[in-house]
Amino acid sequence: MIRQAALYLASPDDARAAELPVAGRPLAFRAVLAAVRAGAVRVGVPGALRGTAVERAIAASPRARAVVVWLPDGGLDDAPALLLPAAALAPAPALARLLVAGTPAVLAESRASGAPVVAADAALVRALAPRLAAGAPVGDALAAALARGAGVLHGDAWFVRARDLADARQAEAHLYAGLGSPLDTRLDRAVHRRLSRPVSRLAVRWGVGPNPITLLSLLAGAGAAWCLWGATPASALAGLLLYLVAVVLDHSDGEVARLGLTESELGEWLDITADTVVHAWLVLAMGVTSARVADGGGVVTGAVAAAGVVASAVVAKVSPTLVVGDGGTRVGRLLAGLGTRDGYYAMLVLFILLLAALPAALPWLMALVAAGSHAYWLGRAAYALRRR
């Protein structure tokens, strides 16, 4: 597997194009992040980009700063390398496939651009090393080397070589469109991602990090729970809308973190805690309303359901890969599906309908929610133990 990458200038104009803004950062910085996400642990950057917005963006990112080697101050290892045009962008998954492909190989989508993405063998890296170190354009030399024979890898993905702002905006559109998660449901793709991307764009433009967005999500979720506490049908509907806001913000914080390579353990714990607190408050508030309108033991069942929500979060944190992304067993897929927010939407909608039309049935709903929350974490724990 290739472990190093290097940005190169395909033409004299690429030094200028490498500074074009894409999602609030220079294009060449986005290329560095794509290489890191693909699996490169060392990325050479031409010294011609020193003193530019590219260097400032790298200096402001601890993770990027840790992997970048400025050429010619530092050199590339005498080993295969992923050669990336500094003024172009391709998605990290396509680059990851190149890192494990045989060398030399070229990303098919970039082949005719004049700035190909290449998995180069050690001999090609040695031949181009002086020009890479000097920051000289290597597009023609690279094309000549590839003409002598190279495998073609179809990345089934987009590729944009940027020469002007219009090209940079096209790359940015692709970048935002690819911010989803493998865990996204149809509802996530149809609603939450459509709403979260504009929020993420604003956050990037204003320099807002992921953790403040997580706190805003927690605040919106608290507002939803307050609306459901002793609710009327109208206030419960307002609570549902605030819950939608909380979920959209929860999607946005992850998008902003991925855009800036700013994922952190603190951010992960903050996100999990906020998500758990919001859902526990929601079911407890529903229990309080159930007790008020139906004279039942709603507070108790709400508290039991909230405890189940917390237990589910703990089990999910302890064994995340044993249910999600584990190879797709039928039980694993079922448990992963039950753990999405789609079920919370269904619960809230049913709660509002019963509150408006049949409040006497709310204690039964709360009993079902309490039983379901504990059945979920018990089932997930049993599945995790069996997989171990």
N, C-alpha and C positions, 0 to 999 in steps of 0.2 A: 504493500500500500504506500502511495506517495504521502509524505509527511510535510513537505514544504511547498510553498507557492511563491510566485514573484509577479509583481505588476510590471508591465512593460508599456512603452510608448510605441504605437504602431506607426505614427506619422508625427511630423513636427508640431502639428496643431493639437495633438493629444494632451500636451501639458496644460493648455488652456482649457480644453474640454473636460479634463479630469476634475476641474474645480466647479463644474456646473452643479447647482443644488438639486439633490434628489431627496425628498422627505426631510428637508432641513439640514442635510449634511452633504459634503462634496461627493461627487460620483465615485472618485477613487477610494474614498473612505468606505462607501457602500460595497465596493469590490473587495476590500480587505475583510469586511464583516462577512460577506458571502463565503470567502475562502475559509474563515475561521469556523463558520457554521457547518461547512462541508467536512471539516475534520483536519484542516491544515494547522500545524502547531508552530509554524514559522512562516512569515510572509515578508519577502523582500520588497522594498518600495524605492523607486528611483530617487536619487538625490536631487534631481531636477524639480521635485515637488516639495522640497524643503522651503520654509519661509512662506508657504501658501496656506490657504484655508484647509488643505488636506492635512498638513502637519499639525495645525491647531486642533483639528477634529480628532486626530489620533492621540495627541497629547492629552485631550480632555477625556479620553476613554481608557480607563485602567486596563481593561481586557485587550483592547486593540494595542495599546502601548506595550503590553507584555509580550506580544508575539511579533511585532514589527521589527524588522532589521533594515536600517537605512543603507542603501547602496550608494557609494562603494565603501562606506565606513565598516560595514560588516559584509561578509560574503555568503553566498549560498553554499550549501554542502555539495560535495561531488557525488550527487545522487539525483534520481529523477525529481522533477518539479512540475507543478501545475503553473503554466504561464497564462496570466490573465491580462487582457488589455486594461489599462488604467482608465480609459474613457469608454467603457462598455460595462454592461451588467447582465448577469445570468443568475437564475435561482440557485440557491445552495444545494437542493437535492440533485440537480443535474451535475453540479460540480462534484458532489460526493461520489456519483457514479464514475466520473472520470478518474478520481483518486484511486479507485480500485481496478480500473481498466488496464489492459496491457499498453505499453508505450512503444512508439509514439501513437497517440490517438488525438483526434480533434472532435470538438463538439459540433455536430452536424449543422445546427442552427447558426453557428458563427462562421462556418467555413468560407462563405462567399462575401463576408463583410469587410475583408481586408484587415481584420483584427481578430483572428481566431483564438478560441480558448483551447489550449493544447496541453495534454499530458505528455511532457517531453522526457525522453530517456536521458541518462547521465551524459552521454556524448553530445547531444544537442544542447543541453544546459551548459556544458563546458565551452562549446563553440560560440554560444551567444553571450557568455558571461562578461567579456570585456565591454560589449555594447550595452548590456543591461546595467552594468556598474556605472558606465559613463552617462546613462540616461539618454543614449542615442536611439533614434527610431529603429526598430527591428522588424517592422512589418514585412518588408520585402525579403529579408533574410529568412524569416520564419516561413513565409510562403514558399520560398525556394526549397527549404528543408522539407516541408510537408509534401511538395510535389514529387519528391523522391520516394514517397510511400509512407502512409500513416493510416491507422485504423480510423474508422468514422463511427462515433458513438452518437446515436440519436437520443437526445435528452428528453424528447417529447415535452419541451418546455419553451419558454420565450427567451429571446436574446435581443438586446438593444445596444447598438453602438451609437453613442451620442456625439453629435457635432454641434448642436445648438440647443436652446432652451426647449424647443418643441420635442426633440428627442429625449431630453431629460425628463420632461413631463410624461412621456410615454413610458419610460422606465419606472417612474414613480407610480404610475397607475398600475403597472404589473406588480410592483412591490407591495402596494397596499392590497391588491386583490389576492395576494398569496399569504396574507397574515392569519388565515384561519388555522384551526387546530384539527388534528385527526379525530378528536372527540366531539367535534361539532355535530349537532343534530340538524335535521331539516329546518327546524324552527330557528336554530342559531344562524344557519346560512340565509334563510329567507328574511329574518327580522333583525336579530341582534347584530350580525356583522354589517348589515347595511346601515345601521344606525351608529355603530361604534366607530367605523372608519372615519366619518367626518369629525367625531370627537377626538380621535387620535391625531388627525391632521392638525386640529387646533392646538392640541397639547404639544405637538412637536414644534409648531410655529411659535408658540408662546414659551417654550422651554420648560413645560411642566413634566415632571418625572412620573413614573408609574405609581409610586407609593402615595402621593397626594390624591391620585385618582382612585386608588383603593379606599382611602379614607372618605372620599366623596361617595363612593358606592356604599360604604357602611352607613353614612348619614342618610342616604336615600332609603336604604333598607330599614333603618330605624324609623324613618317617617312612615314607611309602609306599615310597619308593626303598630305604630301609634294610631294610624287610621283604622286598623282592624281591632284595636282594643276597645271593647264595648261598642262595636260598630253598628251603624245603620247600613242599609244597602248602598246608599250614596257614598258614605265614607269608605266602605269596603271596596267599592269600585275605584275610588281614589288611591286606596292602598295597593290595588292591583297595578295601577299605572305607575306608582312610585316603585313598585317591585321591578317593573320593566326597566325603569331608569337605572335602578341598582344593577341589574343584570347587564345592561348595555355598558355601564361604566366598568363592571367587572371584566368584560371582554376587552375594553379599551386599555385597561392597565397592562394586560399582557401584550397587546399589540405595541404599545409604546416601549415596553421593556425589550421586546424583540427587535424593534427598529433601532434602538440605541445600544444593543448588546449590554443592557444594564440589569439583566436578571440577577437576583441575589437571593441568598438564603433568607435574609430578613424580609424581602419582598414576598417570597413564597409563603413564609409563615404568616405574614400580615394578611395576605390574600386568603389563605385557608381560614384564619381566625375570623376575618370579617364575614366571609361566606357562611361559616358555621353559626356565628352570632345572629346574623340576619335571619337564617332559616329557623333557628331555635326561637327567636322572638316572634316570628310569624305564627308558628303553631301554638305558642303559649297565648298570644293575643287572641287567636281564634278560639281557644279554650275558654278564655275569660268572656268573650261574647256569647259563646254557647251557654255558659252558666247563667248569664244575665237574661237571655231571651227564652231559654227552655227550662230553667230551674233544674238543671242536671249537674252532674259532677264534671263539668267541662274544664274547670281549672285543674283538677287532678289529671284528667286525660291529656290536657294541653301540656302540663309539666312532664308527664310520662313521655309524650311525643317529643318534647324538646330534648329530654335525656337521650332518646333514640337518635335524634339528629346529631348530637355531640358524639355519641358512641360510633355512629357511622363515619363521621369525619376522622376520628382517631384510627379506626380500622383502615380507612382508605389511605391515610398517611403512612401507616405502618407497612402496608402491603399494596402499593399502588400498581405494580406491574403484574401482580398475580391475577388481576381481573381485567385490566385494560391493556390491550396490546400484547396479550399472552399467547398469541397464535390462533385465537378465534374459536375457542371451544364454545359449544352451545350455551352452557351454563354461564361461562364468562361473559359472553355477549349479552345474555339476558340481564345479568347483574349490572353490567356497564350501562345498559339502557335504562334500568330502574334508577340509576344514580344521577340521571340528568335532571335539569330544571324543568323539563317538559311536564314531569309529574307534579311539580309544585304549581305550575300554571293550571293544570287540570283540577288540582285540589282547591285552589283559590276561586276558580270559576264556579265549581260546584258549591263551595261555601257561600258565595254571593247569591247564587240561585236559591239555595235552601233558605238563606237568611231572608230573602225577599218573599218567597212563596211558601215555604214549609219549615219554619224555624224549629218546630218540635223534633225534626229529624237531625238537627245539628249534633246532639250528643252521640248519635250513631256514627255520624261522619267522624267526629273526634276520636271515637273508639277505634274506628278503622285506621285513621292516621297514626294513632299511637301504636297499634298492632303492626302496621306496615313498616314504621320506622325501625322498630326493633327486629322485625323479621328480616329486614334488609341487612342490617349490620351483622346479625347472627349468621345469615346465609353467606355473606361475604367472608366472614371470619372462618366459617367451616370450609368454604371453598379454598381459601388461602392455605389453611392447614393441610387440606388434602393434597394440594399441589406441591407443598413442601415434602 
